[in-house]
Amino acid sequence: MGKQYVSLLVILLTASVFLFSCSNTVNRNAGALEFDSIQINEVGHLFGDTAKPGCNIAIHFTYVSTSSDNKLKDSLNNYLLSASFGNKYMTLSPNKAIRLYKENYIKEYLKDLEPMYAKDEAEKEDSSSMQAWYSYYRGIESHVQLYKKHLLVYRIDYNEYTGGAHGMYMSTFLNIDLHTLSPIRLDDLFVNEYEEALTDLLWNQLMADNKVATRQEVEALGYTSTGNLEPTENFYLNDKGITFYYNIYEIAPYVMGPIEITLPYEIMSHLLSDDTMVLNEVRYNN
């Protein structure tokens, strides 16, 4: 009996140490946030006829499901809804917001395109080309890219096709300071008058990534043919550095896709501000 008691005590003590360790791991991040997602995929056909073209809307939305701070949870979800779908949806519950967004998208599609389709059909336009021209698509997918201490990095991917040669797609990154529940901007991360020096670093990294020695060689590859290379507010943080993300057409043609340039913290340490607590947590507390 005594041996059984000792064995049970050892098991309980081991379990308590394990649970305490797990609790510390989970709760060391602000708000002890946990996440879930809502997914929908629906088609609305012109005139309710499945033989006719339609619009397809697909959503995968990640939201805060639980937190040790309900005010933080609600405020974050409002912000994520606003960034993903627009301000008119930010005060709704995630389920209601997505349902309403889906309904509005299909309703607007039918309202705008049914009269045009009826006219084309009456004029006996080529049915195969009409099918492609009137088949619309919108996809919105979001997920948490990083959650560490007081930093939440959230990615939103947007993809849309409204007829034509090809669709459009873009990705947006939100770096959220959970101290203040506000987006982190470049001005929060860098010392004053950083722009020119940071632009030089971006050029140097882009040359290194493409294994060329001059800016002219980079330009010959197609970079900066659609826009100037300069620091963008569309970036994301991690424990290694800052990645600047340029969507299609921002600095390169569609065929080259989005461009990512990652600058390690070490090479821009002279430009980084020491006052940004969130950045210091990410850089120095691994």
C-alpha positions in Angstrom: 0.0 0.0 0.0 2.9 2.3 0.9 4.6 1.7 -2.4 1.4 2.4 -4.3 1.0 5.7 -2.4 4.6 6.8 -3.2 4.2 5.9 -6.9 0.9 7.8 -7.1 2.5 10.8 -5.4 5.4 10.7 -7.9 3.0 10.6 -10.8 0.9 13.5 -9.4 4.1 15.6 -8.7 5.4 14.9 -12.2 2.0 15.8 -13.7 1.8 19.0 -11.8 5.3 20.1 -12.9 4.3 19.3 -16.5 1.1 21.3 -16.3 2.8 24.2 -14.6 5.4 24.2 -17.4 2.8 24.0 -20.1 0.8 26.8 -18.4 3.8 29.0 -18.4 4.4 28.3 -22.1 0.9 29.1 -23.1 0.4 32.2 -20.9 3.6 33.9 -21.6 2.0 35.5 -24.6 -0.2 38.5 -24.1 -3.9 37.6 -23.6 -3.3 33.8 -23.8 -5.0 34.0 -27.2 -6.4 31.0 -28.9 -7.6 31.0 -32.5 -10.3 29.3 -34.6 -11.5 29.7 -38.1 -14.7 30.0 -40.1 -14.8 28.6 -43.7 -17.4 29.0 -46.4 -17.5 28.2 -50.1 -20.6 29.2 -52.0 -21.8 29.9 -55.5 -24.6 32.2 -56.6 -25.8 31.6 -60.2 -27.3 34.2 -62.5 -31.1 34.0 -62.3 -30.8 31.0 -59.9 -30.0 28.8 -62.9 -27.1 26.4 -62.3 -26.6 26.1 -66.1 -25.7 29.8 -66.2 -22.5 31.4 -64.9 -22.2 32.4 -61.3 -19.9 33.9 -58.7 -18.0 31.8 -56.3 -17.0 33.2 -52.9 -14.6 31.3 -50.6 -13.6 32.6 -47.2 -11.3 31.1 -44.5 -11.3 33.6 -41.7 -9.1 33.2 -38.5 -10.3 34.9 -35.4 -9.7 34.9 -31.6 -11.8 32.3 -30.0 -10.7 32.6 -26.4 -8.5 34.9 -24.3 -7.7 35.6 -20.7 -8.8 39.2 -21.5 -12.3 39.4 -23.2 -11.9 43.1 -24.0 -8.7 42.2 -25.9 -10.4 39.4 -27.7 -13.4 41.5 -28.8 -11.2 44.5 -29.8 -8.8 42.2 -31.8 -11.7 40.5 -33.6 -13.2 43.9 -34.5 -9.9 45.0 -36.0 -9.4 41.7 -37.9 -12.9 41.8 -39.3 -12.4 45.4 -40.4 -9.1 44.7 -42.1 -10.5 41.6 -43.9 -14.0 42.7 -44.9 -14.4 46.5 -44.2 -15.5 48.7 -41.4 -19.2 48.0 -41.8 -18.6 44.4 -40.5 -16.2 45.1 -37.6 -18.8 45.3 -34.8 -20.5 42.0 -35.8 -19.7 38.5 -34.5 -17.3 36.7 -36.9 -20.1 34.2 -38.0 -22.6 37.0 -38.7 -20.0 39.2 -40.4 -19.0 36.5 -42.8 -22.6 35.4 -43.6 -23.6 39.0 -44.3 -20.4 39.7 -46.4 -21.1 36.6 -48.5 -24.8 37.5 -49.0 -23.8 41.1 -50.0 -21.2 39.9 -52.5 -23.6 37.5 -54.2 -26.4 40.1 -54.2 -24.2 42.8 -55.8 -23.0 40.3 -58.4 -26.5 39.4 -59.4 -27.7 43.0 -59.4 -24.8 44.2 -61.6 -24.5 41.3 -64.1 -28.0 39.9 -64.6 -29.1 42.8 -66.8 -25.9 42.6 -68.8 -26.1 38.8 -69.2 -29.8 39.0 -70.3 -28.9 41.5 -73.0 -25.9 39.5 -74.3 -28.0 36.3 -74.2 -30.8 38.0 -76.2 -28.2 39.1 -78.8 -27.0 35.5 -79.0 -23.5 36.2 -78.1 -21.1 33.2 -78.0 -22.2 31.1 -75.0 -18.7 29.7 -74.2 -17.1 33.2 -74.0 -20.1 34.4 -72.0 -19.5 31.6 -69.5 -15.9 32.7 -68.8 -16.7 36.5 -68.9 -19.5 36.2 -66.3 -17.8 33.7 -64.0 -16.6 35.6 -61.0 -14.5 34.5 -58.0 -13.5 36.1 -54.7 -11.3 34.4 -52.1 -10.3 35.8 -48.7 -8.0 33.7 -46.5 -6.4 34.8 -43.3 -4.2 33.2 -40.7 -1.9 34.0 -37.7 1.7 34.0 -38.9 3.3 34.8 -35.6 2.1 35.2 -32.0 4.9 36.0 -29.5 4.7 38.0 -26.3 3.0 41.2 -27.3 3.3 40.8 -31.1 0.6 39.3 -33.3 1.4 39.0 -37.0 -1.7 38.4 -39.1 -1.8 37.7 -42.9 -4.7 38.3 -45.2 -4.6 36.8 -48.8 -7.1 38.3 -51.2 -7.8 36.8 -54.7 -10.4 38.0 -57.2 -11.4 37.3 -60.8 -13.9 39.4 -62.6 -13.4 38.3 -66.2 -10.5 39.2 -68.4 -7.1 37.7 -69.0 -6.3 36.9 -65.3 -7.4 37.5 -61.8 -5.8 39.8 -59.2 -4.3 38.7 -55.9 -2.6 40.4 -53.0 -1.4 39.8 -49.5 -1.6 42.2 -46.5 0.2 41.9 -43.3 -0.8 43.3 -39.9 1.8 43.6 -37.2 -0.2 44.3 -34.1 1.2 45.6 -30.8 -0.9 43.9 -28.1 0.3 46.5 -25.6 -1.7 49.2 -27.4 -3.8 47.2 -29.8 -2.5 49.3 -32.7 -0.7 48.5 -35.9 3.1 48.8 -36.0 4.4 51.2 -38.6 7.9 51.7 -39.9 8.1 54.9 -38.0 7.6 52.9 -34.8 10.6 50.7 -35.6 13.2 53.0 -37.0 15.0 56.2 -36.0 14.3 59.5 -37.6 15.2 60.0 -41.3 15.7 56.3 -41.9 14.1 56.1 -45.4 17.2 56.7 -47.6 19.5 54.3 -45.7 16.8 51.6 -45.5 16.2 51.9 -49.3 19.9 51.3 -49.9 19.7 48.2 -47.8 16.7 46.9 -49.7 18.6 47.5 -53.0 21.7 45.7 -51.7 19.6 42.7 -50.5 17.7 42.5 -53.8 21.0 42.4 -55.6 22.3 39.7 -53.3 19.1 37.7 -53.7 19.5 37.8 -57.4 23.3 37.3 -57.4 24.1 40.5 -59.3 26.4 43.4 -58.5 24.6 46.5 -59.8 21.2 48.1 -59.7 21.1 48.2 -63.5 21.4 44.4 -63.5 18.5 44.1 -61.1 16.4 46.5 -63.3 17.3 44.4 -66.4 15.6 41.4 -64.7 12.3 43.4 -64.5 12.5 44.8 -61.0 11.3 48.5 -60.6 9.7 48.4 -64.1 6.3 49.1 -62.6 7.2 51.2 -59.5 10.1 52.4 -57.4 11.8 50.3 -54.8 11.2 52.0 -51.4 10.3 50.8 -47.9 6.7 49.6 -47.8 4.3 49.5 -44.9 3.3 46.0 -46.0 5.9 44.1 -44.0 6.0 41.4 -41.4 8.2 40.8 -38.4 9.8 37.6 -37.0 12.7 36.8 -34.7 15.3 37.0 -37.6 14.4 40.2 -39.4 11.8 42.2 -41.3 10.4 41.1 -44.6 9.1 43.7 -47.0 6.3 42.4 -49.2 5.6 43.9 -52.6 2.4 42.7 -54.3 2.1 42.2 -58.0 2.7 45.3 -60.1 4.1 47.3 -57.2 7.7 47.0 -58.3 7.6 44.2 -60.9 5.2 42.9 -63.6 2.5 40.4 -63.0 4.5 37.5 -64.4 7.1 37.9 -61.7 4.6 37.6 -58.9 4.9 39.2 -55.5 8.4 40.2 -54.3 9.7 39.6 -50.8 12.9 41.2 -49.4 14.1 40.1 -46.0 16.5 42.3 -44.1 18.1 40.6 -41.0 18.1 42.8 -37.9 21.9 42.7 -37.8 22.4 44.7 -41.0 20.0 47.4 -40.0 20.7 47.6 -36.2 22.0 51.2 -36.6 18.6 52.2 -38.0 16.3 50.4 -35.5 14.9 52.3 -32.5 15.6 50.9 -29.1 12.2 52.2 -27.8 9.9 49.7 -29.5 9.2 47.1 -26.7 7.5 44.6 -29.0 10.4 44.6 -31.4 12.9 44.0 -28.6 10.8 41.1 -27.3 10.9 39.4 -30.7 14.5 40.0 -31.3 16.0 39.2 -27.9 13.6 36.8 -26.2 13.7 33.6 -28.2 
